[in-house]
Amino acid sequence: MKQTVIGLAGHIDHGKTALVKALTGVNTDRLSEEQQRGMTIDIGFAFLTDTITLIDVPGHEKFVKNMMAGVSGIDVALLVVAADDGIMPQTREHFEILSLLNIPSAVIAINKTDLADEDWLELIELELTELVSGTFMEEAPMIRVSAESGDGITKLRDTILKICETVPDKQDRGIFRLHVDRVFSMKGYGTVVTGTVNSGCLKAGDSVEIIPGGVTARVRGLQSHGSKVDSVTLGDRAAVNLQGVDKNDIERGSQLATPGYFKSVTQIGVKLKLLRSASRPIAQNQRIRIHLGTQEAMARVALIGNKTLKPGDEGPALLRLESLLVAAREDKFIVRSYSPVLTIGGGEVLEILIQEKWKAVKDKLQTLYESPESLQLLQLVQQEEADPMTPNQLQVRLGISENKIQKWVSSEEELFWLSHNKSKWLLTQGQWSKLKEWVKDYLKKYHKENPLQTGAQKEEIRQHLKCRDQLLEALLHSMLEDGLVSRNGKSWRDPSFSITLSNQDQDMQVSVLNTLNEEGFTSSSLDQLAIKTGYQKDTLIRILSVAEKEGKLLRIDGNLMFTQKNFIDLKNKVVRHFTSSEILSVPQFKELAKTSRKYAVPLLEYFDKQKITFRDGDSRKLVK
């Protein structure tokens, strides 16, 4: 049978500890203060079988945060109500906490039956039936017992064993996680922590991260159910002996986890529900207490969509934490009012990485809240738009193992991995299509605003999309293969775009190029060309710039201008020269180009850059 945790809850002095002792023979009041006062103030543990753990939690209202430490990982709730008292304040509060945490199964024990007659017991049963009507406890078996006399204990034990056989499997994140509920030091062993394994498996010798704090420690030894073991797994009560960390570096509320998967945050996006029994609404920016696992933190509530959350209502919210909290998606939590300290609601974590401005955060959390649970992970991926998540970022964002992420991606047609060079990201098909549309729209707008430019530079596109350089490279090359963009040198453009000059500008361009053609390789400066053609310098700059972008004009060293036609003719002459000679001297090149040394030297250097020729001493040879 799999490991199962039973959590006892109920009002103070209703006999929870006595009931655990009657079932197991163990007194869970381990603190001397508890034994002296006859009241449980901290959580205690006992084992019904090798696979079933009983957790006794305190019932006094001052110790509800300790109660939360006990019930955060339970599979079955055992609600204990004393027959002589009936339903009391902490009975209701504990019941509401259990309801908010989505405990899958439950048993109700009416204890101290030796102190009540039949009529009173029937009345208690009616009150309990009314309390649990329409809740997860509606079908829970109701057992009459007396921990003092032993009546009904066997029936209660048998009922628990039967329910444990049908408890649904817990969701396993595939990585180790444990909420620490106790920390102590043992002579000869060092630091020991205890808790219920919330996810994954841990073996002796493994390394674990202690968060908050990020300290890494080695597992020296493990115990479960009072015996030394080689490993602990999901659902186990575990005592972990840690090496390399001081007892003072850990406290209740800390977590042990596989390194690299969980992080401390100061904001969480949540689905927040206010109990119907709450005396007043939650107001915007209200200060609250949040209990998640064994952690407690103060927070301010930023409601989304409404200024208040009324009793019985639910909605998305941002919790701004006053101290670090370790949270993961789908974690359940309880909310208590700041003063007076009462349980008022609870909820579930939707998002842990929140860095955007308030408007973007509101839209993001509203979308997640409104999405069916099956689509929420897709929404998390798609919402990243031009900044998709890497595998490492996904591990932290989702709080699940790499193997589980791979299985999930493989099962979703909408998801795919994008790899480029050594980088890798997860995207949805819709997200990928949107990125392509953004590039296309940007290029169209760019061409409209810059009609004489051949296209936009990659950095200009990157700044517009606000994305990583490697991602943009992958995007542009994919679009190039699909014919969605064209490339001209370092410029990117819409395939349908071409530079268009007015008829008058075209005529001027033809005239200027004819003049340069006639000059051959004795290039006029811009000023000289303006005098020769009679055109204004700014006009010449415009039409020559277009000619250069269209490949009709060659500009060397920024000032020397030659037509592409003349350059091709000269290139052919140079190549033919090497059919009868192995070298080309500067004087020979001057003769071929019909030019002076002033122009010949930069031209030859350009030939070298184009890898047509290469320098050998004072001469050139043909690149083969």
C-alpha positions as CSV (number, residue, x, y, z in Angstrom):
1,M,0.0,0.0,0.0
2,K,1.3,3.5,-0.8
3,Q,2.2,5.9,2.0
4,T,-0.8,7.8,3.4
5,V,-1.0,10.6,5.9
6,I,-4.0,11.1,8.2
7,G,-4.4,14.5,9.8
8,L,-6.5,14.9,13.0
9,A,-8.3,18.2,13.4
10,G,-10.8,19.7,15.8
11,H,-11.4,21.9,18.8
12,I,-9.1,22.0,21.8
13,D,-9.7,19.3,24.4
14,H,-11.9,17.2,22.1
15,G,-9.5,14.2,22.6
16,K,-7.4,14.1,19.4
17,T,-4.2,13.2,21.2
18,A,-6.0,10.6,23.4
19,L,-7.6,9.1,20.2
20,V,-4.1,8.8,18.5
21,K,-2.9,7.0,21.7
22,A,-5.9,4.7,21.6
23,L,-5.3,3.8,18.0
24,T,-1.4,3.5,18.1
25,G,-0.3,3.4,21.8
26,V,1.8,6.6,21.2
27,N,1.4,9.8,23.1
28,T,2.1,12.6,20.5
29,D,2.4,15.3,23.2
30,R,6.2,15.2,23.0
31,L,6.8,18.6,24.7
32,S,6.9,18.8,28.5
33,E,4.9,21.9,28.3
34,E,2.2,20.0,26.4
35,Q,2.1,17.2,28.9
36,Q,2.0,19.7,31.8
37,R,-0.9,21.7,30.3
38,G,-2.7,18.7,28.8
39,M,-2.9,20.7,25.5
40,T,-1.2,20.1,22.2
41,I,0.7,23.2,21.1
42,D,2.8,21.6,18.3
43,I,2.2,18.9,15.8
44,G,2.9,15.3,16.8
45,F,3.2,12.1,14.9
46,A,2.4,8.4,15.3
47,F,2.2,5.4,13.0
48,L,-1.0,3.4,12.6
49,T,0.8,0.9,10.2
50,D,4.1,0.9,8.3
51,T,2.4,2.9,5.5
52,I,-0.1,5.1,7.5
53,T,1.0,8.1,9.5
54,L,-1.2,9.9,12.0
55,I,-0.6,13.7,12.5
56,D,-2.0,15.2,15.7
57,V,-2.4,19.0,15.2
58,P,-3.2,21.6,17.9
59,G,-6.8,22.8,18.4
60,H,-6.4,26.0,20.3
61,E,-6.9,29.1,18.1
62,K,-3.5,30.5,19.1
63,F,-1.8,27.5,17.5
64,V,-3.6,27.4,14.1
65,K,-0.3,28.2,12.3
66,N,1.1,25.0,13.8
67,M,-2.0,23.2,12.8
68,M,-1.4,24.3,9.2
69,A,2.1,22.8,9.4
70,G,0.5,19.5,10.1
71,V,-2.3,19.4,7.5
72,S,-0.4,20.8,4.6
73,G,0.5,17.3,3.2
74,I,-2.3,15.0,4.4
75,D,-4.4,12.6,2.3
76,V,-7.2,11.9,4.8
77,A,-8.8,14.3,7.3
78,L,-9.9,12.9,10.6
79,L,-12.2,15.5,12.2
80,V,-12.7,14.9,15.9
81,V,-15.7,16.3,17.8
82,A,-16.3,15.7,21.5
83,A,-19.8,14.4,22.2
84,D,-20.1,16.5,25.4
85,D,-19.2,19.8,23.6
86,G,-20.4,19.4,20.0
87,I,-19.3,21.7,17.2
88,M,-17.0,24.5,18.6
89,P,-15.2,27.5,17.0
90,Q,-12.0,25.6,16.2
91,T,-14.1,22.7,14.9
92,R,-15.4,25.1,12.2
93,E,-12.1,26.7,11.5
94,H,-10.2,23.5,11.1
95,F,-13.0,22.1,8.9
96,E,-12.9,25.2,6.7
97,I,-9.1,24.9,6.4
98,L,-9.4,21.3,5.4
99,S,-12.0,22.3,2.8
100,L,-9.8,25.0,1.3
101,L,-6.8,22.6,1.0
102,N,-8.9,20.1,-1.2
103,I,-8.2,17.1,1.1
104,P,-9.5,14.1,-1.0
105,S,-11.0,11.9,1.8
106,A,-12.3,12.2,5.4
107,V,-13.6,10.5,8.5
108,I,-15.5,12.1,11.3
109,A,-15.0,10.7,14.9
110,I,-17.5,11.7,17.6
111,N,-15.3,11.2,20.7
112,K,-16.1,10.9,24.4
113,T,-19.4,9.1,23.7
114,D,-19.2,7.8,27.3
115,L,-20.1,11.4,28.4
116,A,-23.4,11.7,26.4
117,D,-26.7,9.9,26.1
118,E,-28.3,8.6,22.9
119,D,-30.5,11.6,22.3
120,W,-27.6,14.0,22.6
121,L,-25.4,11.9,20.3
122,E,-28.1,12.0,17.6
123,L,-28.3,15.7,17.9
124,I,-24.5,16.0,17.5
125,E,-24.7,13.8,14.4
126,L,-27.5,16.1,12.9
127,E,-25.3,19.2,13.5
128,L,-22.3,17.6,11.9
129,T,-24.4,16.4,8.9
130,E,-25.6,20.0,8.4
131,L,-22.0,21.3,8.8
132,V,-20.5,19.1,6.1
133,S,-23.4,19.1,3.7
134,G,-22.3,20.0,0.2
135,T,-18.6,19.7,1.1
136,F,-15.8,17.1,0.6
137,M,-16.9,15.6,3.9
138,E,-20.5,15.0,2.9
139,E,-20.0,11.3,2.4
140,A,-17.5,10.9,5.2
141,P,-18.3,8.0,7.6
142,M,-19.3,9.2,11.1
143,I,-17.9,6.9,13.8
144,R,-18.8,7.0,17.5
145,V,-15.8,6.4,19.8
146,S,-14.5,6.8,23.3
147,A,-10.7,7.0,23.6
148,E,-11.1,6.6,27.3
149,S,-13.1,3.3,27.3
150,G,-11.9,2.0,23.9
151,D,-15.5,1.8,22.5
152,G,-15.5,2.1,18.7
153,I,-11.7,2.3,18.3
154,T,-11.5,-1.0,16.3
155,K,-14.3,0.2,14.0
156,L,-12.6,3.6,13.5
157,R,-9.3,1.8,12.8
158,D,-10.9,-0.5,10.2
159,T,-12.7,2.4,8.6
160,I,-9.4,4.4,8.3
161,L,-7.7,1.3,6.8
162,K,-10.4,0.9,4.2
163,I,-10.4,4.5,3.2
164,C,-6.6,4.5,2.8
165,E,-7.0,1.7,0.2
166,T,-8.9,4.1,-2.1
167,V,-7.1,7.4,-1.5
168,P,-6.1,8.8,-5.0
169,D,-2.5,9.1,-5.9
170,K,-0.8,12.4,-5.0
171,Q,0.5,14.6,-7.8
172,D,4.2,14.1,-8.0
173,R,6.3,16.9,-9.5
174,G,9.1,14.4,-10.3
175,I,11.6,16.3,-8.1
176,F,12.1,16.1,-4.3
177,R,10.4,18.6,-2.1
178,L,9.7,18.6,1.7
179,H,8.2,21.3,3.9
180,V,10.1,21.4,7.1
181,D,8.0,21.2,10.2
182,R,10.7,20.5,12.8
183,V,14.4,21.2,13.2
184,F,16.6,19.9,15.9
185,S,20.2,18.7,16.6
186,M,21.3,15.3,17.8
187,K,24.6,14.6,19.4
188,G,26.8,12.6,17.1
189,Y,24.5,13.3,14.1
190,G,24.1,17.1,13.8
191,T,21.2,18.8,12.1
192,V,18.0,16.9,11.6
193,V,14.8,18.1,9.9
194,T,11.4,16.4,9.7
195,G,8.5,16.7,7.3
196,T,6.2,14.9,4.9
197,V,7.7,14.3,1.5
198,N,5.6,16.4,-0.8
199,S,7.1,15.2,-4.1
200,G,9.8,13.0,-5.5
201,C,12.3,10.8,-3.9
202,L,15.4,11.4,-1.7
203,K,18.3,9.0,-1.1
204,A,21.2,9.1,1.4
205,G,24.1,10.9,-0.2
206,D,21.9,13.2,-2.3
207,S,22.4,16.9,-2.3
208,V,19.4,19.2,-1.4
209,E,18.9,22.9,-1.5
210,I,17.5,24.6,1.6
211,I,15.2,27.5,0.7
212,P,14.9,30.4,1.4
213,G,18.6,30.9,1.6
214,G,19.8,28.7,-1.3
215,V,22.2,26.7,1.0
216,T,23.1,23.3,-0.4
217,A,23.6,20.4,2.0
218,R,24.3,16.6,1.7
219,V,21.9,14.0,3.1
220,R,23.9,12.0,5.7
221,G,21.1,9.7,6.7
222,L,17.3,9.1,6.6
223,Q,14.7,7.7,8.9
224,S,11.0,7.0,8.2
225,H,8.5,5.5,10.7
226,G,11.3,5.4,13.3
227,S,13.6,3.2,11.2
228,K,16.7,3.9,9.2
229,V,16.0,3.8,5.5
230,D,18.0,4.2,2.3
231,S,15.4,6.5,0.7
232,V,12.1,8.3,1.2
233,T,9.5,9.0,-1.3
234,L,6.2,10.8,-1.9
235,G,3.9,10.7,1.2
236,D,6.6,9.4,3.6
237,R,7.1,11.0,7.0
238,A,10.9,11.6,6.9
239,A,13.6,12.6,9.3
240,V,16.6,13.9,7.2
241,N,20.1,14.1,8.8
242,L,21.9,16.9,7.0
243,Q,25.6,17.4,6.6
244,G,27.2,20.8,5.9
245,V,24.5,23.0,7.4
246,D,23.9,24.4,10.9
247,K,20.6,24.0,12.7
248,N,20.3,27.7,13.0
249,D,20.2,28.1,9.2
250,I,16.9,26.2,8.9
251,E,13.5,26.7,10.5
252,R,10.0,25.6,10.2
253,G,8.8,27.0,6.9
254,S,12.0,26.1,5.2
255,Q,11.9,23.7,2.3
256,L,14.3,20.9,1.2
257,A,14.3,20.5,-2.6
258,T,16.2,19.2,-5.5
259,P,18.6,22.0,-6.4
260,G,17.5,24.5,-9.1
261,Y,13.8,23.9,-9.2
262,F,12.2,26.3,-6.6
263,K,12.9,29.9,-5.7
264,S,12.0,32.4,-3.1
265,V,9.6,35.1,-4.3
266,T,8.1,38.4,-3.0
267,Q,5.0,38.3,-5.2
268,I,2.6,35.5,-6.3
269,G,-0.4,35.5,-8.6
270,V,-3.2,33.5,-7.1
271,K,-6.8,32.3,-7.3
272,L,-8.2,33.7,-4.0
273,K,-11.4,32.5,-2.3
274,L,-13.1,34.1,0.7
275,L,-15.1,31.9,3.0
276,R,-18.8,32.4,3.2
277,S,-18.4,32.6,7.0
278,A,-16.0,35.5,6.7
279,S,-17.4,38.5,8.6
280,R,-16.4,41.1,6.1
281,P,-15.0,41.4,2.5
282,I,-11.3,41.5,1.6
283,A,-10.5,45.1,0.6
284,Q,-7.9,46.3,-1.9
285,N,-4.4,46.5,-0.3
286,Q,-5.7,44.7,2.9
287,R,-2.9,43.1,5.0
288,I,-3.3,39.4,5.5
289,R,-1.5,36.3,6.8
290,I,-0.7,33.6,4.3
291,H,0.0,30.0,5.3
292,L,1.6,27.8,2.6
293,G,2.9,24.4,3.6
294,T,4.7,25.1,6.9
295,Q,5.5,28.7,6.0
296,E,3.7,31.8,7.3
297,A,4.1,35.3,5.8
298,M,2.4,38.7,5.8
299,A,1.1,40.0,2.5
300,R,-0.9,42.8,0.9
301,V,-3.7,41.9,-1.4
302,A,-4.0,43.5,-4.8
303,L,-7.4,42.4,-6.2
304,I,-7.9,42.2,-10.0
305,G,-11.2,43.2,-11.5
306,N,-12.9,44.3,-8.3
307,K,-12.1,46.6,-5.3
308,T,-13.4,44.0,-2.8
309,L,-13.8,40.3,-2.6
310,K,-17.1,39.4,-0.8
311,P,-17.7,36.4,1.5
312,G,-18.2,33.3,-0.6
313,D,-16.7,34.9,-3.8
314,E,-13.5,33.9,-5.7
315,G,-11.2,35.8,-8.0
316,P,-7.6,36.5,-9.2
317,A,-5.3,38.5,-7.1
318,L,-1.7,39.5,-6.6
319,L,-0.2,38.9,-3.2
320,R,2.7,41.3,-2.4
321,L,4.7,39.5,0.3
322,E,6.5,41.2,3.2
323,S,9.0,38.3,3.4
324,L,10.4,35.7,1.1
325,L,8.1,32.8,0.4
326,V,8.9,29.5,-1.5
327,A,5.9,28.8,-3.7
328,A,5.2,26.7,-6.9
329,R,2.2,26.6,-9.3
330,E,-0.8,24.7,-7.9
331,D,0.3,25.1,-4.3
332,K,-2.7,25.4,-1.9
333,F,-2.6,28.0,0.8
334,I,-4.7,29.5,3.7
335,V,-5.4,33.1,4.4
336,R,-6.0,34.5,7.8
337,S,-6.9,38.1,8.8
338,Y,-4.2,40.3,10.3
339,S,-6.3,41.2,13.3
340,P,-8.2,39.6,14.8
341,V,-6.4,36.4,13.6
342,L,-9.1,34.3,12.0
343,T,-9.2,32.0,9.0
344,I,-11.0,33.9,6.2
345,G,-10.1,32.1,3.0
346,G,-7.5,30.4,0.9
347,G,-6.6,29.6,-2.7
348,E,-4.2,28.3,-5.2
349,V,-0.9,29.6,-6.7
350,L,-1.3,30.5,-10.4
351,E,2.1,32.2,-11.1
352,I,5.3,32.8,-9.2
353,L,7.5,34.9,-11.7
354,I,5.9,38.3,-11.8
355,Q,8.1,41.1,-13.1
356,E,5.8,43.1,-15.4
357,K,4.1,46.4,-14.7
358,W,0.7,46.3,-13.0
359,K,-1.5,46.5,-16.1
360,A,0.4,43.6,-17.7
361,V,0.2,41.6,-14.5
362,K,-3.6,42.2,-14.3
363,D,-4.1,41.0,-17.8
364,K,-1.9,38.0,-17.3
365,L,-3.5,36.8,-14.1
366,Q,-7.0,37.4,-15.3
367,T,-6.3,35.3,-18.4
368,L,-4.8,32.5,-16.3
369,Y,-7.7,32.6,-13.8
370,E,-10.3,32.4,-16.6
371,S,-8.5,29.6,-18.5
372,P,-9.5,26.0,-17.9
373,E,-6.9,24.2,-15.8
374,S,-5.9,22.1,-18.8
375,L,-4.9,25.2,-20.7
376,Q,-3.2,27.2,-18.0
377,L,0.3,25.8,-18.7
378,L,-0.1,26.7,-22.4
379,Q,-1.2,30.2,-21.4
380,L,2.0,30.5,-19.3
381,V,4.1,29.6,-22.2
382,Q,2.3,31.8,-24.8
383,Q,2.2,34.9,-22.5
384,E,6.0,35.1,-22.7
385,E,5.5,36.3,-26.4
386,A,9.0,37.5,-27.6
387,D,10.8,36.2,-24.5
388,P,10.1,32.4,-24.5
389,M,11.3,30.2,-21.7
390,T,14.4,28.1,-21.7
391,P,14.3,24.5,-20.2
392,N,15.9,25.8,-16.9
393,Q,13.4,28.7,-16.7
394,L,10.5,26.2,-17.3
395,Q,11.7,24.0,-14.4
396,V,11.5,26.9,-11.9
397,R,8.3,28.4,-13.5
398,L,6.4,25.1,-13.4
399,G,8.1,23.4,-10.5
400,I,8.2,20.1,-12.2
401,S,11.1,17.9,-13.4
402,E,12.7,18.0,-16.8
403,N,11.3,14.6,-17.6
404,K,7.8,15.7,-16.8
405,I,8.2,18.8,-19.0
406,Q,9.3,16.7,-21.9
407,K,6.3,14.3,-21.6
408,W,4.0,17.3,-21.4
409,V,5.5,19.0,-24.5
410,S,5.3,15.7,-26.4
411,S,1.6,15.3,-25.6
412,E,0.6,18.9,-26.7
413,E,0.5,19.5,-30.5
414,E,0.5,23.2,-29.9
415,L,3.9,23.1,-28.2
416,F,7.4,22.8,-29.8
417,W,11.0,23.3,-28.9
418,L,12.9,25.9,-30.9
419,S,16.7,25.3,-31.1
420,H,19.3,27.6,-32.5
421,N,23.0,27.2,-32.1
422,K,23.3,26.2,-28.4
423,S,20.0,27.9,-27.3
424,K,16.6,26.2,-26.8
425,W,13.2,27.7,-26.0
426,L,9.6,26.4,-25.6
427,L,6.9,28.1,-27.7
428,T,3.3,27.5,-28.8
429,Q,2.5,27.5,-32.5
430,G,0.3,30.5,-31.9
431,Q,3.2,32.4,-30.2
432,W,5.5,31.5,-33.1
433,S,3.0,32.8,-35.7
434,K,2.5,36.0,-33.7
435,L,6.3,36.7,-33.7
436,K,6.4,36.2,-37.5
437,E,3.5,38.6,-37.9
438,W,5.2,41.2,-35.7
439,V,8.3,41.1,-37.9
440,K,6.2,41.3,-41.1
441,D,4.2,44.3,-39.7
442,Y,7.4,46.0,-38.5
443,L,9.1,45.7,-41.9
444,K,6.0,47.0,-43.8
445,K,6.0,50.0,-41.4
446,Y,9.7,50.4,-41.8
447,H,9.5,50.5,-45.6
448,K,6.7,53.0,-45.5
449,E,8.8,55.3,-43.3
450,N,12.1,54.6,-45.1
451,P,11.2,54.2,-48.8
452,L,14.8,54.7,-50.0
453,Q,16.3,52.1,-47.6
454,T,16.7,48.5,-48.7
455,G,15.6,47.2,-45.4
456,A,16.0,47.2,-41.6
457,Q,19.0,46.0,-39.7
458,K,18.7,43.0,-37.4
459,E,19.3,45.1,-34.3
460,E,16.5,47.5,-35.3
461,I,14.1,44.5,-35.5
462,R,15.4,43.1,-32.2
463,Q,14.8,46.4,-30.4
464,H,11.3,46.5,-31.7
465,L,10.5,42.9,-30.6
466,K,12.4,43.3,-27.4
467,C,13.8,39.8,-27.8
468,R,17.1,37.9,-27.5
469,D,19.5,38.1,-30.4
470,Q,19.7,34.3,-30.7
471,L,15.9,34.0,-30.8
472,L,15.7,36.7,-33.5
473,E,18.3,34.9,-35.6
474,A,16.3,31.7,-35.5
475,L,13.1,33.6,-36.3
476,L,14.6,35.5,-39.3
477,H,16.2,32.5,-40.8
478,S,13.0,30.5,-40.5
479,M,11.1,33.3,-42.2
480,L,13.8,33.5,-44.9
481,E,13.4,29.8,-45.7
482,D,9.6,30.2,-45.9
483,G,9.9,33.2,-48.2
484,L,8.3,35.6,-45.6
485,V,11.3,37.9,-45.6
486,S,14.2,38.8,-48.0
487,R,17.8,39.6,-47.2
488,N,20.1,42.1,-48.8
489,G,23.5,42.0,-47.1
490,K,22.8,42.9,-43.5
491,S,19.4,44.4,-44.3
492,W,16.0,42.5,-43.9
493,R,13.0,43.4,-46.0
494,D,9.5,42.4,-47.0
495,P,9.9,40.2,-50.2
496,S,7.4,42.4,-52.1
497,F,9.3,45.7,-51.3
498,S,11.5,47.5,-53.8
499,I,12.9,51.0,-53.8
500,T,10.8,53.2,-56.0
501,L,12.1,56.5,-57.3
502,S,9.9,59.2,-58.9
503,N,10.2,59.5,-62.8
504,Q,12.2,62.7,-62.3
505,D,14.6,61.0,-59.8
506,Q,15.0,58.0,-62.1
507,D,16.0,60.3,-65.0
508,M,18.5,62.0,-62.8
509,Q,19.9,58.7,-61.7
510,V,20.4,57.5,-65.3
511,S,22.1,60.8,-66.1
512,V,24.5,60.6,-63.1
513,L,25.4,57.0,-63.7
514,N,26.1,57.8,-67.4
515,T,28.5,60.5,-66.3
516,L,30.3,58.1,-63.9
517,N,30.4,55.5,-66.6
518,E,32.1,57.9,-68.9
519,E,34.6,58.8,-66.1
520,G,35.6,55.1,-65.8
521,F,38.0,54.9,-62.8
522,T,38.8,58.5,-62.4
523,S,36.1,59.2,-59.9
524,S,34.7,62.7,-59.4
525,S,34.1,63.9,-55.8
526,L,30.5,64.8,-54.8
527,D,31.2,68.5,-55.3
528,Q,32.8,67.9,-58.7
529,L,29.8,65.7,-59.8
530,A,27.4,68.4,-58.7
531,I,29.2,70.9,-60.9
532,K,29.3,68.4,-63.9
533,T,25.6,67.4,-63.7
534,G,24.1,70.7,-62.3
535,Y,22.3,68.8,-59.6
536,Q,22.1,69.9,-55.9
537,K,24.3,67.9,-53.5
538,D,21.4,66.7,-51.4
539,T,19.7,65.4,-54.5
540,L,22.8,63.6,-55.6
541,I,23.2,62.1,-52.2
542,R,19.7,60.7,-52.3
543,I,19.8,59.2,-55.8
544,L,23.4,57.9,-55.4
545,S,22.4,56.2,-52.1
546,V,19.5,54.4,-53.9
547,A,21.8,53.4,-56.7
548,E,24.3,52.0,-54.2
549,K,21.5,50.0,-52.4
550,E,20.3,48.7,-55.8
551,G,23.8,47.5,-56.6
552,K,24.3,49.9,-59.5
553,L,27.0,51.9,-57.8
554,L,30.2,50.9,-56.0
555,R,31.5,53.2,-53.2
556,I,35.0,52.6,-52.0
557,D,36.5,54.3,-48.9
558,G,33.3,56.4,-48.6
559,N,34.3,58.9,-51.3
560,L,35.4,57.0,-54.5
561,M,32.4,56.1,-56.7
562,F,32.4,53.8,-59.6
563,T,29.5,52.2,-61.5
564,Q,28.9,48.5,-61.1
565,K,29.1,48.1,-64.9
566,N,32.6,49.5,-65.0
567,F,33.7,47.4,-62.1
568,I,32.4,44.2,-63.8
569,D,34.3,45.1,-67.0
570,L,37.5,45.7,-65.0
571,K,37.0,42.4,-63.1
572,N,36.8,40.5,-66.4
573,K,39.9,42.2,-67.7
574,V,41.8,41.3,-64.5
575,V,40.7,37.7,-64.7
576,R,41.8,37.5,-68.4
577,H,45.1,39.0,-67.5
578,F,45.9,36.0,-65.3
579,T,45.3,33.6,-68.2
580,S,48.7,34.7,-69.5
581,S,50.5,35.9,-66.3
582,E,50.7,34.7,-62.7
583,I,51.1,38.1,-61.2
584,L,49.5,41.6,-61.6
585,S,51.6,44.6,-60.8
586,V,50.3,48.0,-59.8
587,P,51.4,49.6,-63.2
588,Q,49.7,46.7,-65.1
589,F,46.5,47.3,-63.1
590,K,46.7,51.0,-63.8
591,E,46.9,50.2,-67.5
592,L,43.9,47.9,-67.3
593,A,41.8,50.4,-65.4
594,K,43.0,53.4,-67.3
595,T,43.5,55.3,-64.1
596,S,46.1,56.8,-61.8
597,R,47.8,55.4,-58.7
598,K,45.5,57.5,-56.6
599,Y,42.5,55.3,-57.7
600,A,44.4,52.1,-58.5
601,V,45.6,51.4,-55.0
602,P,42.2,51.5,-53.2
603,L,40.7,49.6,-56.1
604,L,43.2,46.8,-55.8
605,E,42.6,46.7,-52.0
606,Y,38.9,46.3,-52.8
607,F,39.7,43.4,-55.2
608,D,41.6,41.8,-52.3
609,K,38.7,42.3,-49.9
610,Q,36.3,40.7,-52.4
611,K,38.8,37.7,-52.6
612,I,39.3,38.2,-56.3
613,T,43.0,38.8,-55.8
614,F,45.5,38.6,-53.0
615,R,48.7,40.5,-52.3
616,D,52.0,38.9,-52.9
617,G,54.8,41.4,-52.2
618,D,54.2,44.5,-54.3
619,S,52.0,42.4,-56.8
620,R,48.7,40.6,-56.9
621,K,47.8,37.0,-57.7
622,L,44.4,35.5,-58.6
623,V,42.5,33.7,-55.9
624,K,41.7,30.3,-57.2
